[in-house]
Amino acid sequence: MASRSAVGFLLVAALLGFLQTAASFQVKDSDEKLCLSANFSMRFTVEFVTKSSKKQNATFMLPAEAHVMNVSTCGNQQMPEEILVIGFGKGHSLNMTFEKKDASLYVVRALEFKFNLNDSSFFPDSSGELIEVKKGTDIQADLNTKYLCHNNKSITAGNVSVLLSNVSIEAYVTNDTLSKKETICSEDKTSTISPVITTHLSSTHIPSTTVVTTTSVPPSLKPEVGQYSVNGSSGMCLLASMGLQLNLTYSTQNKTVLSKVLNIPPNPVSSGKCDNSTVTLNLTSGSTKISLNFAQNSSTEKYFLHGIFMNADLPSEATEKSITVVNNTLSALKATIGKSYKCVAEEIIQVSDKAYLNIYNVQVQAFKIAGYKFGAVEECQLDENNMLIPIVVGAALAGLVLIVLIAYLIGRKRSHAGYQTI
């Protein structure tokens, strides 16, 4: 019986290890005292060029063998930065650089990623280039507290996209002991007071960096889905169904920083324009204006959202009356020409460091549209992952039940083997 219990325990432990995706990393000083602790899961999507000169995406999780490299440092008076460098695979690494902003705050100043495209296990048929990108972040916490963020946070740098989740980080650890106090990220905080949310951000420490974040908005505050289309001389060139929401950050007269979430109603005034290389959808709701610009790549037969323009009035307490932002370097909502892009999950697209466009339950198709209806669906990665997780968990649990049952039957048979019929 003891042996069967031990086997069952090991099987359960192995299964729990399989389901656990967050990895743990620590940095210690020369006296083996802890100065930095980090736990998180990370999924990478890297666009690379194949040997046939075609662009291809590789998506993979931070592997279990990822480890802290010896170039990580706790810092000192001359070099106060704390640096966590994690290596994996054949020459891949990620670098998190921490710094104190003042006497009460520390931040992740930058994330740096390096990928060796010669590693065929991650990048099959790659042309063998080296990717090295760097990006600022909005990760920050009070000193002597642990930064916690369970919700997903997306960070895009060049042709590298990273989905960060289940984050628990503490830098500048004192007395070799992790703090019991916590700084909760804005993504984990929700409000239910009104359709237009205004929330205080921590102090005035807002880094001048640009990141893409994923926020969680209560269902009652999510926008209604609107139906949109654009027609040109050759027929329909855009068909879209989506809910739109603006997430704006602004400074006030008393030097605080506030955030405003504004839903776009499903019936704004709309117009558009079609030509051979671009499609534009213009939306106006009161004083708020949005333009979505789609482009196509004939060599890859893909279309995508490459530009967003937004203009909106700000509340009376803001130092500026309105905000106007534009970003023409995007590559979002990408799908094959002739097919529609669909994503039930919330997608958040950065327009600037002060403005994001949140898109809900989107289905869109640009350029080639047959019969004035959506073509075959290409689902987004977020929806595929949301379906994959319960399937994997269910299969793992079913496998565990089967293994335990087999172990029980084997153990029962052995327990009767020592008896003989008289």
Stockholm file with secondary structure:
# STOCKHOLM 1.0

chainA/1-422         MASRSAVGFLLVAALLGFLQTAASFQVKDSDEKLCLSANFSMRFTVEFVTKSSKKQNATFMLPAEAHVMNVSTCGNQQMPEEILVIGFGKGHSLNMTFEKKDASLYVVRALEFKFNLNDSSFFPDSSGELIEVKKGTDIQADLNTKYLCHNNKSITAGNVSVLLSNVSIEAYVTNDTLSKKETICSEDKTSTISPVITTHLSSTHIPSTTVVTTTSVPPSLKPEVGQYSVNGSSGMCLLASMGLQLNLTYSTQNKTVLSKVLNIPPNPVSSGKCDNSTVTLNLTSGSTKISLNFAQNSSTEKYFLHGIFMNADLPSEATEKSITVVNNTLSALKATIGKSYKCVAEEIIQVSDKAYLNIYNVQVQAFKIAGYKFGAVEECQLDENNMLIPIVVGAALAGLVLIVLIAYLIGRKRSHAGYQTI
#=GR chainA/1-422 SS CHHHHHHHHHHHHHHHHHHCCCEEEEEECTTSCEEEEEEEEEEEEEEEEBTTSCEEEEEEECCTTCEECTTCBCCCSSSCCEEEEEEETTTEEEEEEEEEEETTEEEEEEEEEEEETTCTTTSTTBCCCEEEEEECCCCEEETTSEEEECSCEEEEETTEEEEEEEEEEEESCSTTCCCSCEEECGGGCCCCSCSSEEEECSTTCCCSCCCCCCCCCCGGGSCCCEEEEEEETTEEEEEEEEEEEEEEEEEBTTSCEEEEEEEECSSCEEEEEECSSEEEEEEEETTEEEEEEEEEETTTTEEEEEEEEEEEECCTTBSSSEEEEEECCCCEEEEETTSEEEECSCEEEEEETTEEEEEEEEEEEESCCSTTSCCSEEECHHHHHHHHHHHHHHHHHHHHHHHHHHHHHHHHHHHHTTCCCC
#=GC SS_cons         CHHHHHHHHHHHHHHHHHHCCCEEEEEECTTSCEEEEEEEEEEEEEEEEBTTSCEEEEEEECCTTCEECTTCBCCCSSSCCEEEEEEETTTEEEEEEEEEEETTEEEEEEEEEEEETTCTTTSTTBCCCEEEEEECCCCEEETTSEEEECSCEEEEETTEEEEEEEEEEEESCSTTCCCSCEEECGGGCCCCSCSSEEEECSTTCCCSCCCCCCCCCCGGGSCCCEEEEEEETTEEEEEEEEEEEEEEEEEBTTSCEEEEEEEECSSCEEEEEECSSEEEEEEEETTEEEEEEEEEETTTTEEEEEEEEEEEECCTTBSSSEEEEEECCCCEEEEETTSEEEECSCEEEEEETTEEEEEEEEEEEESCCSTTSCCSEEECHHHHHHHHHHHHHHHHHHHHHHHHHHHHHHHHHHHHTTCCCC
//
